Amino acid sequence: MKNNPASIARPDLARGARVALAWFALAASLAACAPGGPPQMPPPEVNVAVVAAKSIVEWDTYDGRIAAIDSVEIRPRVTGYLAGVHFREGGEVKKGDLLFTVDDREYRAALASAQANGVRAATRVEVARTEFARSEKLKAARAVSEEELETRRGELRQAEADLKAAQAQARQAELNVEFTRIRAPIAGYASYAAVKPGNLVTAGTTLLTTVVSVDPVYVEFAGDERMYLKYQAMSRDGERPSSRDAPNPVRVALADEQGFPHEGQMVFVDNALDPATGTIRARAVLPNKDRVFTPGLFARVQLLGSGRHDTLLVNERAVVTDQDRRFVYVVDAENKAMRRDVQLGGTSEGLRVVTSGLKPGDRVVINGVRKIFFPGMPVKPVVVPMDQPEFVAPQAAGAAPAGDAKPGDAQAAAAKPADAKAGAAATGAR
């Protein structure tokens, strides 16, 4: 089989192209170094913040849903034609408010009949009681037999039983009349009226509406096996009690909210993990006096994840993901951005916990990471607080250029605002 000349030429062409590119790069670098060559580009300006050790508590973040504590399906307890709807659809109702009425004429007639039967039964009891008393006197005078007395006693007992049955029927008829007025069993928000007046409703079957409680509410979420084992170990070590035994605090934010402005406490952890998902269900309770929460809303949940300890914190903007690895850029004494692999933990006051890879005093790039094209690239650092990545420190008159900043100067410039924020974080986390 003969070789194709074109296939032989392709590697030679590719090799030649690579050589040409290499020569071009070399020539460009020599031209830049030569006197009178093109000027070098100034290093890009980036915001850096100084890493400091702080005493914090960590919060673990989960995705959850708001759920009503009580949810009731309203169904009629008697069969009949719906006579009226007495609530505003979608509005708030109080416990005991009238929601629906069923035509009660048939049930009122049955009540009257049952009450009449009760009167007749009571009359028979009085008659039977009189006959029995007379038979007792006659028996004492030996005017009637013992058999006659026992017959009168049996008639009295039968009459009394008939009276109780009639009274029970009357009570059931009263309940049926009462059940024609359907009231809210709980306070909360009512849904729409699923049946309109004039339609036949069936006892225990027809769904009329639903009512959900609104204050307080649940926020439900699920934790994975790793987090569950972490909490178990913390409980055994006495660092943090289990949420089964103590109302550990939670912080909640809705989809349109910044931070976690709402506070609640844990009330439930399930007794087993779901083997299909490897997660365990948990629940916290939240006050809802302002009606901020509606069942079904998405919520971000932060659960107390540690006891107080010293750690390092960085802004989330500083973290770069490279497949399964995470790293930050640290600016050294020569103002070169060096890559540093890090291990991350939870969060505290909007900052990310760094468990390894950094040390106190490191200057970390938190704004302008995209300007760094390779490790060791020169940069022009501008010191900003760790929790304010958008802040750019103004250049004072007569001050040294930002590119000449030293690590010690950067640490001193950022220490005060960072420490102040840390103090606020520690206070809020207690």
C-alpha positions as CSV (number, residue, x, y, z in Angstrom):
1,M,0.0,0.0,0.0
2,K,1.4,3.3,-1.1
3,N,1.6,6.3,1.3
4,N,-0.5,9.3,0.4
5,P,1.8,12.3,-0.3
6,A,-0.7,14.6,1.3
7,S,-0.7,12.6,4.5
8,I,3.1,12.8,4.6
9,A,3.0,16.5,4.1
10,R,0.6,17.3,6.9
11,P,2.9,16.6,9.9
12,D,5.7,18.5,8.2
13,L,3.4,21.5,7.7
14,A,2.2,21.4,11.3
15,R,5.8,21.1,12.6
16,G,6.8,24.0,10.4
17,A,3.9,26.1,11.7
18,R,4.9,25.4,15.3
19,V,8.5,26.4,14.6
20,A,7.3,29.6,12.9
21,L,5.2,30.5,15.8
22,A,8.1,29.9,18.2
23,W,10.4,32.1,16.2
24,F,7.7,34.8,16.0
25,A,7.3,34.7,19.8
26,L,11.0,34.9,20.3
27,A,11.3,37.8,17.9
28,A,8.5,39.6,19.6
29,S,10.2,39.2,23.0
30,L,13.5,40.4,21.7
31,A,11.9,43.4,20.1
32,A,10.2,44.3,23.3
33,C,13.6,44.1,25.1
34,A,15.5,46.0,22.5
35,P,16.0,49.8,22.9
36,G,13.3,51.7,21.2
37,G,11.0,48.7,21.0
38,P,7.3,48.8,21.8
39,P,6.4,49.7,25.5
40,Q,5.3,46.9,27.8
41,M,1.7,46.8,29.1
42,P,1.3,48.0,32.7
43,P,0.2,45.3,35.1
44,P,-3.6,45.1,35.6
45,E,-5.1,46.6,38.7
46,V,-6.8,44.1,41.0
47,N,-8.4,44.4,44.4
48,V,-6.8,42.4,47.2
49,A,-7.8,41.8,50.8
50,V,-5.8,40.6,53.7
51,V,-6.6,37.2,55.2
52,A,-7.0,37.3,59.0
53,A,-7.9,34.7,61.6
54,K,-11.3,35.3,63.2
55,S,-13.4,33.7,65.9
56,I,-16.6,32.6,64.2
57,V,-19.4,30.0,64.1
58,E,-20.1,28.3,60.8
59,W,-23.5,28.1,59.1
60,D,-24.4,25.3,56.7
61,T,-26.7,26.3,53.8
62,Y,-29.5,24.2,52.4
63,D,-32.4,24.6,49.9
64,G,-35.8,24.3,51.4
65,R,-39.5,25.1,51.0
66,I,-42.0,26.9,53.2
67,A,-44.8,24.6,54.4
68,A,-47.9,25.2,56.4
69,I,-48.0,23.6,59.9
70,D,-51.7,22.8,59.4
71,S,-53.5,22.1,56.2
72,V,-57.1,21.0,56.1
73,E,-59.3,19.9,53.2
74,I,-62.8,21.2,53.8
75,R,-65.5,18.5,53.0
76,P,-69.2,18.4,54.0
77,R,-70.4,16.1,56.7
78,V,-73.9,15.9,55.3
79,T,-75.3,15.4,51.8
80,G,-77.4,18.1,50.2
81,Y,-77.5,21.0,47.9
82,L,-75.0,23.8,48.6
83,A,-76.9,26.9,49.6
84,G,-74.1,29.6,49.9
85,V,-70.4,30.5,50.0
86,H,-69.6,32.9,52.8
87,F,-65.9,33.7,52.5
88,R,-63.6,35.6,50.2
89,E,-61.7,33.2,48.0
90,G,-58.0,33.3,48.8
91,G,-58.6,35.5,51.8
92,E,-57.7,35.0,55.5
93,V,-60.2,33.3,57.7
94,K,-60.4,32.8,61.5
95,K,-61.1,29.6,63.3
96,G,-64.9,29.2,63.4
97,D,-65.7,31.5,60.5
98,L,-68.7,30.4,58.4
99,L,-67.4,29.1,55.0
100,F,-70.4,27.2,53.4
101,T,-74.0,26.4,54.0
102,V,-76.0,23.4,52.9
103,D,-79.8,23.5,52.4
104,D,-80.9,22.5,55.9
105,R,-84.7,22.2,55.4
106,E,-84.7,18.4,55.2
107,Y,-82.5,18.1,58.2
108,R,-84.6,20.5,60.3
109,A,-87.6,18.4,59.5
110,A,-85.8,15.2,60.6
111,L,-84.8,17.0,63.8
112,A,-88.4,17.9,64.5
113,S,-89.5,14.3,64.0
114,A,-86.7,13.0,66.2
115,Q,-87.7,15.4,69.0
116,A,-91.3,14.3,68.8
117,N,-90.2,10.7,69.1
118,G,-88.2,11.6,72.1
119,V,-91.3,13.2,73.7
120,R,-93.3,10.0,73.1
121,A,-90.5,7.9,74.5
122,A,-90.4,10.0,77.6
123,T,-94.1,9.6,78.1
124,R,-93.9,5.8,77.8
125,V,-91.2,5.9,80.5
126,E,-93.4,7.8,82.9
127,V,-96.3,5.4,82.3
128,A,-94.0,2.3,82.7
129,R,-92.5,3.8,85.9
130,T,-96.0,4.4,87.4
131,E,-97.1,0.9,86.6
132,F,-94.0,-0.6,88.1
133,A,-94.5,1.4,91.3
134,R,-98.1,0.3,91.7
135,S,-97.1,-3.4,91.1
136,E,-94.5,-3.1,93.8
137,K,-97.2,-1.9,96.3
138,L,-99.5,-4.7,95.2
139,K,-96.8,-7.3,95.6
140,A,-96.1,-6.1,99.1
141,A,-99.8,-6.7,99.8
142,R,-99.6,-10.0,98.0
143,A,-102.2,-8.8,95.5
144,V,-100.0,-9.6,92.4
145,S,-97.5,-12.3,91.6
146,E,-93.8,-12.1,91.4
147,E,-94.1,-12.7,87.6
148,E,-96.4,-9.7,87.2
149,L,-93.9,-7.5,89.0
150,E,-91.0,-8.7,86.8
151,T,-93.1,-8.0,83.7
152,R,-93.7,-4.4,84.9
153,R,-89.9,-4.0,85.6
154,G,-89.1,-5.2,82.1
155,E,-91.5,-2.8,80.5
156,L,-89.9,0.1,82.4
157,R,-86.4,-0.9,81.3
158,Q,-87.6,-1.2,77.7
159,A,-89.2,2.2,77.8
160,E,-86.1,3.8,79.3
161,A,-84.0,2.2,76.5
162,D,-86.4,3.5,73.9
163,L,-86.1,7.0,75.4
164,K,-82.3,6.9,75.2
165,A,-82.5,5.8,71.6
166,A,-84.9,8.6,70.8
167,Q,-82.6,11.1,72.5
168,A,-79.7,9.8,70.5
169,Q,-81.6,10.2,67.3
170,A,-82.6,13.7,68.2
171,R,-79.0,14.5,69.0
172,Q,-77.9,13.2,65.6
173,A,-80.5,15.2,63.9
174,E,-79.3,18.3,65.8
175,L,-75.7,17.6,64.6
176,N,-76.9,17.2,61.0
177,V,-78.5,20.6,61.2
178,E,-75.3,22.0,62.7
179,F,-73.2,20.3,60.0
180,T,-75.1,22.2,57.3
181,R,-73.1,25.2,58.4
182,I,-69.5,24.4,57.5
183,R,-67.0,26.5,59.5
184,A,-63.2,26.9,59.3
185,P,-61.5,24.4,61.7
186,I,-58.3,26.4,61.8
187,A,-57.2,30.0,61.2
188,G,-55.3,30.7,57.9
189,Y,-55.7,31.3,54.2
190,A,-58.6,29.7,52.4
191,S,-58.3,28.6,48.8
192,Y,-61.0,29.0,46.1
193,A,-64.5,27.6,46.4
194,A,-64.4,24.4,44.4
195,V,-68.2,24.0,44.4
196,K,-70.7,26.8,43.7
197,P,-74.2,27.1,45.2
198,G,-76.9,24.9,43.7
199,N,-74.6,21.9,43.3
200,L,-75.1,18.6,45.2
201,V,-72.4,17.8,47.7
202,T,-71.8,14.4,49.2
203,A,-70.9,13.9,52.8
204,G,-67.2,13.1,53.3
205,T,-66.5,13.1,49.5
206,T,-66.9,16.5,47.9
207,L,-63.9,18.8,48.3
208,L,-65.2,22.3,49.0
209,T,-61.9,24.2,49.6
210,T,-58.7,24.0,51.6
211,V,-57.4,26.1,54.5
212,V,-53.7,26.4,55.5
213,S,-52.3,28.0,58.6
214,V,-50.1,31.0,58.2
215,D,-48.5,31.8,61.6
216,P,-46.2,30.1,62.4
217,V,-44.9,28.2,59.4
218,Y,-42.4,25.4,58.7
219,V,-39.4,25.5,56.5
220,E,-38.5,22.0,55.3
221,F,-35.2,20.9,53.9
222,A,-33.0,17.8,53.6
223,G,-29.4,17.2,54.5
224,D,-27.0,14.6,53.0
225,E,-25.4,11.8,54.8
226,R,-22.1,13.6,55.2
227,M,-23.6,16.6,57.0
228,Y,-25.7,14.2,59.2
229,L,-22.6,12.4,60.3
230,K,-20.9,15.7,61.0
231,Y,-23.7,16.8,63.3
232,Q,-23.7,13.5,65.1
233,A,-19.9,13.8,65.7
234,M,-20.3,17.3,67.0
235,S,-23.1,16.2,69.4
236,R,-20.9,13.4,70.8
237,D,-18.0,15.8,71.2
238,G,-20.1,18.4,73.0
239,E,-19.5,21.1,70.4
240,R,-23.1,21.4,69.3
241,P,-26.2,19.6,70.5
242,S,-28.3,17.5,68.1
243,S,-31.3,19.2,66.6
244,R,-33.4,16.3,67.9
245,D,-32.6,17.4,71.4
246,A,-32.2,21.2,71.2
247,P,-33.8,24.0,69.2
248,N,-30.7,24.9,67.2
249,P,-31.0,28.3,65.4
250,V,-31.7,28.6,61.7
251,R,-31.6,31.7,59.4
252,V,-33.8,31.9,56.3
253,A,-34.0,34.0,53.2
254,L,-36.5,34.0,50.4
255,A,-35.4,34.0,46.7
256,D,-35.5,37.8,46.4
257,E,-33.7,38.6,49.7
258,Q,-30.1,39.4,50.5
259,G,-28.5,37.8,53.5
260,F,-30.6,35.7,55.9
261,P,-33.0,38.2,57.6
262,H,-35.4,35.7,59.2
263,E,-34.7,33.6,62.3
264,G,-36.2,30.4,63.5
265,Q,-35.3,27.2,65.3
266,M,-35.2,23.5,64.6
267,V,-38.2,21.3,65.7
268,F,-37.8,18.1,63.8
269,V,-35.2,15.6,62.3
270,D,-36.5,12.5,60.7
271,N,-35.7,9.0,62.2
272,A,-34.0,7.6,59.2
273,L,-32.3,8.6,55.9
274,D,-34.0,8.0,52.6
275,P,-32.0,5.2,51.0
276,A,-33.1,6.4,47.5
277,T,-31.6,9.9,47.9
278,G,-29.2,9.5,50.8
279,T,-30.8,12.5,52.6
280,I,-32.6,13.0,55.8
281,R,-35.6,15.3,56.3
282,A,-35.5,18.2,58.7
283,R,-37.9,21.0,59.7
284,A,-37.6,24.4,61.4
285,V,-40.4,26.7,62.6
286,L,-40.6,30.4,61.7
287,P,-42.8,33.2,63.0
288,N,-44.9,34.7,60.3
289,K,-46.7,37.7,61.9
290,D,-46.0,39.9,58.9
291,R,-47.3,37.2,56.5
292,V,-44.0,37.2,54.6
293,F,-44.0,33.4,54.1
294,T,-46.5,31.5,51.9
295,P,-46.5,27.7,51.7
296,G,-44.6,26.4,48.8
297,L,-42.1,29.3,48.5
298,F,-38.5,28.4,47.9
299,A,-36.2,29.4,50.7
300,R,-32.5,29.3,51.5
301,V,-31.8,27.9,55.0
302,Q,-28.7,28.3,57.1
303,L,-28.4,25.9,60.1
304,L,-25.9,26.4,62.9
305,G,-23.0,24.2,61.7
306,S,-20.3,24.5,64.4
307,G,-19.3,25.8,67.8
308,R,-17.1,29.0,68.1
309,H,-13.6,28.5,66.7
310,D,-10.8,30.5,65.0
311,T,-10.5,30.2,61.2
312,L,-9.6,32.1,58.1
313,L,-12.2,33.8,55.9
314,V,-12.2,34.8,52.2
315,N,-14.7,36.5,50.0
316,E,-16.5,34.0,47.7
317,R,-15.4,36.1,44.7
318,A,-11.8,35.1,45.3
319,V,-12.4,31.4,44.8
320,V,-11.8,29.9,41.3
321,T,-13.0,26.4,40.4
322,D,-10.8,24.2,38.2
323,Q,-12.7,21.0,37.7
324,D,-12.8,19.4,41.2
325,R,-10.2,21.7,42.6
326,R,-10.5,25.2,44.0
327,F,-7.9,27.9,44.3
328,V,-7.2,31.6,44.9
329,Y,-4.6,34.0,43.7
330,V,-2.3,35.3,46.4
331,V,-0.2,38.4,45.7
332,D,3.4,38.0,47.0
333,A,5.9,40.6,48.1
334,E,6.9,41.3,44.4
335,N,3.2,41.9,43.5
336,K,3.0,38.7,41.5
337,A,-0.2,36.7,41.5
338,M,0.5,33.1,42.6
339,R,-2.0,30.3,42.5
340,R,-2.8,28.7,45.9
341,D,-5.1,25.6,46.2
342,V,-7.5,25.8,49.1
343,Q,-9.9,23.7,51.0
344,L,-13.2,25.4,51.9
345,G,-15.7,24.9,54.7
346,G,-19.0,26.7,55.5
347,T,-19.9,30.3,55.6
348,S,-19.9,33.1,58.2
349,E,-21.5,36.5,57.6
350,G,-21.2,36.2,53.8
351,L,-17.6,35.0,53.8
352,R,-16.2,31.5,53.1
353,V,-14.3,29.5,55.6
354,V,-10.9,28.3,54.4
355,T,-9.7,25.2,56.2
356,S,-6.3,24.9,54.4
357,G,-4.2,26.6,51.8
358,L,-3.9,30.1,53.2
359,K,-2.3,31.7,56.2
360,P,-2.9,35.0,58.1
361,G,-1.5,38.0,56.3
362,D,-1.9,36.6,52.7
363,R,-3.1,39.1,50.2
364,V,-5.9,37.4,48.2
365,V,-7.3,38.8,44.9
366,I,-11.0,39.2,45.3
367,N,-11.8,41.4,42.4
368,G,-10.1,41.2,39.0
369,V,-9.3,37.5,38.9
370,R,-10.1,37.4,35.2
371,K,-7.3,39.8,34.5
372,I,-4.8,37.2,35.7
373,F,-3.8,35.0,32.7
374,F,-1.1,32.8,34.3
375,P,0.5,32.2,37.8
376,G,3.3,34.6,38.5
377,M,1.7,37.4,36.4
378,P,2.6,40.9,37.8
379,V,-0.4,42.8,39.1
380,K,-1.1,46.2,40.6
381,P,-2.8,45.5,44.0
382,V,-5.4,47.9,45.5
383,V,-6.3,47.0,49.1
384,V,-10.0,46.7,50.0
385,P,-11.9,45.2,52.9
386,M,-12.5,41.5,52.6
387,D,-16.3,42.0,52.9
388,Q,-16.5,44.9,50.4
389,P,-15.0,43.6,47.1
390,E,-16.5,46.6,45.1
391,F,-14.7,49.1,47.2
392,V,-11.6,50.8,45.7
393,A,-9.3,52.6,48.1
394,P,-8.6,56.2,47.0
395,Q,-5.1,57.2,46.3
396,A,-4.0,59.9,48.8
397,A,-1.8,62.8,47.6
398,G,1.8,62.0,48.1
399,A,1.2,58.4,48.9
400,A,3.1,55.6,47.4
401,P,1.7,54.0,44.3
402,A,-0.6,51.1,44.8
403,G,1.8,48.9,42.9
404,D,4.4,49.6,45.6
405,A,2.2,48.4,48.4
406,K,3.8,45.9,50.8
407,P,2.0,43.0,52.5
408,G,2.4,44.7,55.9
409,D,0.8,47.9,54.6
410,A,-2.1,46.0,53.1
411,Q,-2.7,44.1,56.3
412,A,-2.8,47.3,58.3
413,A,-5.1,49.0,55.8
414,A,-7.7,46.2,55.8
415,A,-7.5,45.1,59.4
416,K,-9.8,47.7,61.0
417,P,-12.8,47.3,58.7
418,A,-12.4,43.6,58.6
419,D,-12.1,43.3,62.4
420,A,-15.1,45.5,62.9
421,K,-17.1,43.3,60.6
422,A,-15.9,40.2,62.4
423,G,-17.1,41.6,65.7
424,A,-20.5,42.2,64.2
425,A,-20.5,38.7,62.8
426,A,-19.6,37.2,66.1
427,T,-22.4,39.2,67.9
428,G,-25.0,38.2,65.4
429,A,-24.0,34.5,65.4
430,R,-24.5,34.1,69.2
